[in-house]
Amino acid sequence: MRPPFAEIDLSAIRHNASAFRDLIAPSELCAVVKADAYGHGDVPVANAALDAGATRLAVALVEEGVRLREAAVDVPILILSEPDLSSAGDMARFDLTPTVYSVRAIEGLDSVGVDINVHLKIDTGMHRVGASPQIVHDLAEAVTDSRRIKAEGVFTHFPVADEDPQFTNQQIDEFESIVAELDIPLVHMANTAGAALFPNARKDFCRVGLGLYGLHPCDETRDVIDLRPAMKILSQVSHVQQLEVGARPSYGRIKPLEHDSTVVTVPIGYADGYSRRLTRYGSVLIGGQRFPLAGAVTMDQIADMVVSASEGVINRQKQHILGTSLAIASLFDKGKPMERLFKEMDAEIGKAKSQMKQGQADSVQAKEEKRQSDMRRSMENLNKLRMFMGK
């Protein structure tokens, strides 16, 4: 069995859920547990969040909701996207609440012949899924005309609540003006950043995903709520070697060692989700000390440069790779939020690409100049030959 494994701290989940419950009260907390609770385990995370005050759950797929029901989770469960009509039977049987944003879906669900509550999703700027504001009244009329469908809730989603308050407030204003004309009991719009930073967006409940797992979407939320990361990824050191200054470990030989170093190999790589983009930025914790990667991330192994740790600390010790953070999202443990870290990475990658393109352009230009020079030389030689033949 490969050494890497995830360690989930359910007490951190409970802490984060409780913190959001207190922050957003009297609004309710909806814990988003889609994608196996962001890789943390849907059933245990759902139960931990409910223990700490969440009153409802949200998932992406019908089968995710069914899994929770089969584990005896009995609170309201919202499916965040418009499901395929073939799953209508399961939605009714397991009391799952689908999202709808088309008349076709409403009419299709109505034709199944079972009673189903739905939530209407309105697109106010995310532009991923959702009904445009222009057709919201068509959806409401379709629900009114149906025999089996009841609009229990209506919601929208924020794309930039963590970075653009002006746009987010525009969304809030537009959504509130639309909802004011509808007779629908439950209204919700806030995600993690929205719940923390926009009290006027909290409404009947808030859908908290990222924050439930202890990640801050931006610096500003750190001043509002205390969160504890719930996941650690751990592995073991599998190889230790001494390399001299200038050695370049791993594929591409991209990083020369700046001094004589102990370099250790850890069996985890991009096949495990440790992104190759972390080659120039990643680091690990060994014996409580953080060390940078010594070379490119490979499919199933990484190499780390260790300068001061002793053999006793290093040798086959359990290695804490990611700090107390989510997978590869908050890898660097430098007090920076996930978004800024990846923006910095993207900027560096963009700079490298630009330099590469410039290098390619310079290379193309150099080749073209050489080609033209060769042509001129050929023409000169040809003219010389003609002059010689003319003689």
Secondary structure as UniProt FT lines:
FT   STRAND          5..8
FT   HELIX           10..24
FT   TURN            25..26
FT   STRAND          28..32
FT   HELIX           34..39
FT   HELIX           42..51
FT   TURN            52..53
FT   STRAND          56..59
FT   HELIX           62..70
FT   TURN            71..72
FT   STRAND          77..79
FT   HELIX           85..87
FT   HELIX           88..93
FT   TURN            94..95
FT   STRAND          99..100
FT   HELIX           103..112
FT   STRAND          116..122
FT   HELIX           133..135
FT   HELIX           136..145
FT   STRAND          149..155
FT   TURN            161..163
FT   HELIX           165..179
FT   TURN            180..181
FT   STRAND          186..188
FT   HELIX           192..197
FT   HELIX           199..201
FT   STRAND          205..208
FT   HELIX           210..213
FT   HELIX           219..222
FT   TURN            223..224
FT   STRAND          231..236
FT   STRAND          239..243
FT   TURN            245..246
FT   HELIX           251..253
FT   STRAND          261..266
FT   HELIX           270..272
FT   HELIX           276..278
FT   TURN            279..281
FT   STRAND          283..286
FT   TURN            287..288
FT   STRAND          289..293
FT   STRAND          302..306
FT   HELIX           311..314
FT   TURN            315..316
FT   STRAND          318..320
FT   TURN            327..332
FT   HELIX           338..390
//
